[in-house]
Structure formats: C-alpha cells, structure tokens
Amino acid sequence: MQKQSLILQQKAPKNINELDQAFKLIDQKLDSPNSQLLLMKTRFISIDPIMRVWISGAKTYLPALQENDIIHAFTLSSPVDNSNDIYFGPAGLQTHFLYDKSNKQKQLIKVPRQMLQMIQKCELQNSNLLTIILNGLPAYYGLIDFCKIQKGQRVVISAAAGATGLFCIQLALNMECDVIGFTGDQEKIIFLQKQFPNIRIINYKLNNWDKQIENNSVDCYFDNVGEQMLELMIKKMKKNGKIALCGSMGSSSNYNERQGLSNINQIIYKQLKLKGITFNQELNKIQAAFGYLFQQFQQKKLRIFQEEYNQLYDTPLALKRLFQGKNIGKIIVNLDNQAKL
C-alpha cells in the first residue's frame, strides 16, 4: 500500500512566505500489517503554532526533527478497517501509518466511546475533538483550574481570535468576567465585536495600545504571545494576580533570539503567580476538565470556530495562514475528504 508523507526538506526559513520550502511531499510504500501492527488512516490534522518550532529543528516534548523526518503533528486517526475507533496523538504528517501497539514510547490514546457519544450529543463533529483537546483543555486549565476566575474579575486574553483564545473568551464571559481581548487584524476585530459584543477588543499593533488598560487592574492574564506583550502586561496586573503562560507566538519564528523579561522585579513585589499551561499537564484533572467543557457545550454556552483544508499537501499553506495571522479559530486538515491514493 502507498502513503503520502510530508517530510522536513530544510529547517524553516524566518520568512513566512518561504515556509513551504521546509516541506517535501513524498510517496512511500507501507509494509503489510500484522497481529502487532495496525494499519491506520490519518483523518484529521491539527495546525498549531508549535509546528513552526518543530520545523525549525528545536527539541521540545517531541524529538528534534532531522532532514527527511516526517514532520510532527497532532492527529486523529482510525484503523482502516474500523472508522468507529479513533486515536489521538502525534502521528505526524502522513496519510497512513503502521501503529505498533506494543511500543510504549509512541503510544496513541484511544478516544473513549463515551466521549465520542458526548461529541454527538453536543452536535459536534469528530474533528472538533482536536480543538477541544489541544485548545479547550489549556483554556480550562489556565482560567478555571489555575486562575480560578470569578464574576466581575478582569481577564485579559492575547491572540483572542485564535483557537485557544476563543475558548478563553467564552469561558470568561460565562463566568461574567470583564473580558479584554488582544488582536492585531481588522477583520478579526470585526469578527470578535460581532460574536462577543460584551468584550473590549484592543488592537495591539496600534501605538501605545497598552495605555488602554490601567496599571494594577488585571486579575488574570492568559498569555499566548510572550515577550514584549507579556512584559507590558505584568505592569497591568493587580497584586496577587495570576498569569497563565500558554504560548510564545511572539518569538516562534526566532526562538533562538528571545529577549526575556526585564521586569521580573514586578513579579516579585506584586507577588504574581505564573504557571505554564499545556493540554496534557494534569491527567488527574482531565476528567473534570472534559466534564466542564462538555456541560458548557450541552448548555450552548460554548462554540467551536474552525477552518478546514482537505489535502495533505495543503498543510504548508494552512500553517502559513496561521503565522500570517489570517486564521480565525482552529485550522484543521480534514483527510476524510482527501481522494484515495
């Protein structure tokens, strides 16, 4: 059987417009499956900011990519002979693969049947699982579990029109917080104003944007950007305020040249609490997190905003769109719609 893969041709150039030079689409022959090896079909691929770091050759919680390696990506996949079973994990940019069930180092997670039933009950699509896992869980861990946001508190969210940011806005509004969102695109400002008329939106690309928020006025800041924006927001935090650190998009294209923070002293004397947030950080709390999110979906208090591409070779285009800041919400590559090889 043949499969298609996207491999690393060269490390990602700094110029976003040249990003596709890092990718090479190849055809490969798959070995035959056996009792230990499941033949899997990739169904949905998540397009995430961390992919820019991976294709730059950095080591993260996944191994550093070398030339000709299949590029990392989180996916939902199914055995080719059983589409009712769905597996989540970093299976990479490939249409098919052999999954060794005995390899504990590369274990995929089978999605529980109850969760798939809940997806249907909430009138969601299977592809929405990627968004709930990779973006909904961090929003929950950051705002509900760590910051413990309360009615009337001021909550500020960067990258507000992104996949995680949109979850954060909705969770904070549902708690009746005073919500401020950052974005730098006029189309996104219009979108956010239309979808969430009760939040304040700040265009961070305007000069002196930070003057629109009073110093010492923010209870919780959910940070998807890092660098200068994080530094400026530290000034805005109340004493004992909390900052959920979920992303560093502000330096993802030049992660080796990060400047760091110059106002750590303010973190100390304001007694701020900062915590790194990932989707898989606290497995002992994952059941509560899913329960909270699905309850909000059932009550029609949560919506998912998602864009889709339909071919594996669309992945570089989708990633470029993400880093040009043109996307609203999640970007998914839906290989269920891809023509058979």
C-alpha positions in Angstrom: 0.0 0.0 0.0 1.2 3.5 -0.7 1.0 6.5 1.6 1.9 10.2 1.3 4.1 12.0 3.9 5.3 15.5 4.4 9.0 15.4 5.4 11.4 18.0 6.5 13.4 19.2 3.5 15.2 22.0 5.3 14.8 23.9 8.5 12.1 26.6 8.4 13.2 29.9 7.0 12.4 33.0 9.0 10.4 34.5 6.1 6.9 33.2 6.5 6.3 33.5 2.8 9.0 30.9 2.2 7.7 28.4 4.8 6.7 25.8 2.2 10.4 25.3 1.3 10.7 23.4 4.6 8.3 20.7 3.4 8.6 18.0 0.8 5.6 15.7 -0.2 6.7 12.2 -0.9 5.1 8.8 -1.7 6.1 5.9 0.4 5.3 2.2 0.4 3.9 0.7 3.6 4.8 -2.7 4.9 2.0 -5.1 5.4 0.2 -5.0 8.8 0.3 -8.0 11.2 -1.1 -9.0 14.5 1.0 -6.4 16.3 0.9 -3.6 13.7 -2.4 -1.8 13.0 -2.8 -0.1 9.6 -4.0 3.4 10.4 -5.5 6.2 8.4 -5.0 9.7 9.4 -8.3 11.5 9.4 -7.7 15.0 10.9 -4.5 17.0 11.4 -4.2 19.9 13.8 -2.4 23.0 12.6 -0.7 24.5 15.7 1.9 27.3 16.4 4.3 24.8 17.9 4.8 23.3 14.4 6.9 26.3 13.5 9.3 25.4 16.3 9.4 21.8 15.3 10.3 22.5 11.7 13.0 24.9 12.9 14.7 21.9 14.4 14.2 22.6 18.1 13.8 19.8 20.6 10.6 20.1 22.6 8.5 17.4 24.3 9.0 15.6 20.9 12.4 14.8 19.4 14.2 17.4 17.3 13.4 16.9 13.6 16.2 15.9 11.3 16.3 16.3 7.5 13.9 13.8 5.8 12.0 13.1 9.0 8.2 13.0 8.9 7.1 16.3 10.4 5.4 16.2 13.8 1.7 17.0 14.1 -1.2 16.0 16.4 -3.8 13.9 14.7 -6.9 11.9 15.0 -6.6 8.6 13.2 -8.5 5.3 12.8 -7.7 1.7 11.8 -8.5 1.4 8.1 -11.0 -1.4 8.8 -12.7 0.3 11.8 -13.5 4.0 11.5 -15.6 3.8 14.7 -12.4 3.7 16.7 -10.5 7.0 16.9 -7.0 7.5 18.3 -5.3 10.8 19.3 -1.6 11.5 19.3 1.4 13.0 17.5 1.2 10.6 14.5 2.7 13.2 12.1 2.0 14.5 8.6 1.2 11.3 6.8 -1.9 9.8 5.2 -1.4 6.3 6.6 1.0 4.6 9.1 1.6 1.3 10.9 0.9 1.6 14.6 2.8 -0.7 16.9 0.5 -1.3 19.9 3.4 -2.7 21.9 5.7 0.4 21.6 5.1 2.2 24.9 7.3 5.1 23.7 4.9 6.0 20.8 1.6 5.2 22.3 -1.5 6.8 20.9 -4.6 7.3 23.0 -7.8 5.6 22.0 -10.7 8.1 22.5 -13.2 6.6 24.9 -16.5 5.6 23.3 -18.4 7.7 25.9 -16.5 10.8 24.7 -17.5 10.1 21.0 -21.1 9.7 22.2 -20.8 13.0 24.0 -19.5 14.7 20.8 -22.6 13.5 19.0 -24.9 14.5 21.9 -23.4 18.0 21.8 -24.0 18.2 18.0 -20.2 18.5 17.3 -18.1 16.9 14.7 -15.4 14.2 15.4 -12.8 16.7 14.0 -13.8 19.1 16.9 -12.1 16.7 19.3 -8.7 18.1 18.2 -9.8 21.6 19.1 -11.3 20.5 22.4 -8.2 18.6 23.4 -5.5 20.9 22.2 -7.2 24.3 22.9 -10.2 23.7 25.1 -8.2 21.9 27.8 -5.5 24.6 28.1 -8.2 27.3 28.3 -9.9 25.3 31.2 -6.6 24.6 33.0 -5.5 28.2 32.7 -8.6 30.1 33.6 -10.8 27.7 35.6 -8.3 25.5 37.3 -5.3 27.8 37.8 -6.6 31.4 37.8 -10.0 30.3 39.3 -11.7 33.3 37.6 -14.7 34.8 39.4 -17.6 37.0 38.4 -16.5 40.7 37.9 -12.8 40.0 37.7 -10.8 41.5 34.8 -9.5 38.8 32.4 -7.2 39.7 29.5 -6.5 37.3 26.7 -3.9 37.6 23.9 -4.3 36.1 20.5 -8.0 36.4 21.3 -9.2 35.2 17.8 -7.1 32.1 17.8 -8.3 28.6 18.7 -7.4 28.8 22.4 -8.2 32.5 22.7 -11.8 31.9 21.6 -12.2 29.2 24.2 -10.9 31.6 26.8 -13.2 34.4 25.8 -16.2 32.2 26.1 -15.2 30.6 29.4 -14.5 34.1 30.9 -17.8 35.5 29.6 -19.7 32.5 31.0 -18.2 33.4 34.4 -19.4 37.0 33.9 -15.9 38.5 33.9 -14.8 41.8 32.5 -13.0 40.5 29.3 -10.4 42.2 27.2 -9.0 40.6 24.1 -5.9 41.4 22.0 -5.7 41.0 18.2 -3.9 42.8 15.5 -6.1 42.4 12.5 -9.1 44.5 11.5 -11.1 41.5 10.2 -10.6 39.7 13.5 -11.7 42.9 15.4 -14.9 43.0 13.4 -15.4 39.2 14.0 -14.9 39.5 17.7 -17.2 42.5 18.0 -19.9 40.7 16.2 -19.6 37.4 18.1 -18.9 38.8 21.5 -20.3 42.4 21.8 -19.7 42.4 25.6 -15.9 42.3 25.5 -13.4 45.0 24.9 -11.0 44.5 22.0 -7.6 46.1 21.7 -5.5 46.3 18.5 -2.0 45.6 19.8 -0.5 46.9 16.6 -1.5 50.5 17.4 1.0 52.8 19.2 0.5 52.9 22.9 -2.1 50.1 22.9 -1.1 49.3 26.5 -2.3 52.7 27.6 -5.9 51.4 27.1 -5.5 49.2 30.2 -4.9 50.8 33.6 -1.9 49.7 35.6 -2.7 47.3 38.5 -6.1 46.5 37.2 -6.0 42.9 35.8 -6.8 39.8 37.9 -5.9 37.2 35.3 -3.9 37.3 32.1 -4.0 34.3 29.6 -0.8 34.7 27.6 -0.4 33.1 24.1 2.3 35.5 22.9 5.1 36.1 25.4 8.0 38.6 25.0 7.1 42.3 24.9 3.3 41.8 25.4 3.9 39.7 28.5 6.3 42.3 29.9 3.8 45.1 29.4 1.0 43.1 30.9 3.0 42.4 34.1 2.6 46.2 34.7 -1.1 45.8 34.4 -1.5 43.0 37.0 -3.0 43.5 40.4 -1.1 42.3 43.4 -1.5 38.6 43.7 -2.7 38.4 40.1 -2.3 35.2 38.0 -0.7 34.8 34.6 -1.4 31.6 32.6 1.5 31.1 30.1 0.2 29.0 27.2 2.2 30.2 24.1 5.0 32.2 22.8 3.9 33.2 19.3 5.7 36.5 19.6 9.0 34.7 19.2 8.1 31.4 17.4 9.9 32.5 14.2 13.1 33.4 16.1 13.1 31.2 19.2 16.9 31.4 19.4 16.8 35.2 19.8 14.3 35.6 22.6 14.9 38.6 24.8 13.2 37.5 28.0 11.7 39.8 30.6 13.3 42.9 32.1 10.7 43.4 34.9 10.9 40.3 36.9 11.2 42.6 40.0 7.5 43.4 39.5 6.6 39.7 39.5 8.2 39.6 42.9 6.8 42.6 44.7 3.3 42.1 43.2 3.5 38.5 44.3 2.2 37.4 41.0 1.7 33.7 40.3 2.7 32.4 36.8 2.1 28.9 35.5 3.0 27.2 32.3 -0.1 25.7 30.7 -0.3 22.7 28.3 -3.1 20.4 27.2 -1.6 17.3 28.8 -0.2 18.7 32.0 -2.5 17.3 34.7 -4.0 14.0 33.7 -5.6 13.5 37.1 -7.8 16.5 36.3 -8.6 15.6 32.7 -12.0 14.0 33.5 -13.1 17.1 35.4 -11.9 19.3 32.5 -13.8 17.4 29.9 -16.9 17.2 32.1 -16.9 21.0 32.5 -16.4 21.7 28.8 -19.0 19.2 27.6 -21.5 20.6 30.1 -21.0 24.1 28.6 -21.4 22.7 25.1 -24.6 21.0 26.1 -25.9 24.3 27.6 -25.0 26.1 24.3 -22.5 28.3 26.1 -19.5 27.1 24.0 -19.0 27.2 20.3 -16.1 26.0 18.2 -14.8 28.1 15.3 -12.9 26.1 12.8 -11.4 26.4 9.3 -10.6 23.3 7.2 -8.3 22.2 4.4 -8.8 18.9 2.6 -5.5 17.6 1.3 -2.2 16.7 3.0 -0.3 19.0 0.6 -2.4 21.9 1.9 -0.6 21.7 5.2 2.2 24.3 4.4 -0.5 26.7 3.1 -2.5 26.2 6.3 0.5 26.8 8.5 1.4 29.9 6.5 -2.1 31.2 7.0 -1.7 30.6 10.8 1.5 32.5 11.0 0.3 35.4 8.8 -2.4 35.8 11.4 -5.2 35.3 8.9 -7.0 32.4 10.6 -10.0 32.8 12.9 -10.1 29.9 15.4 -8.7 26.4 14.7 -7.2 25.2 11.4 -7.7 21.5 10.7 -6.6 19.4 7.7 -9.5 17.0 7.1 -8.2 14.0 5.3 -11.5 12.3 5.5 -12.3 14.3 2.4 -9.0 13.6 0.6 -9.2 11.5 -2.5 -7.9 7.9 -2.2 -4.4 7.3 -3.3 
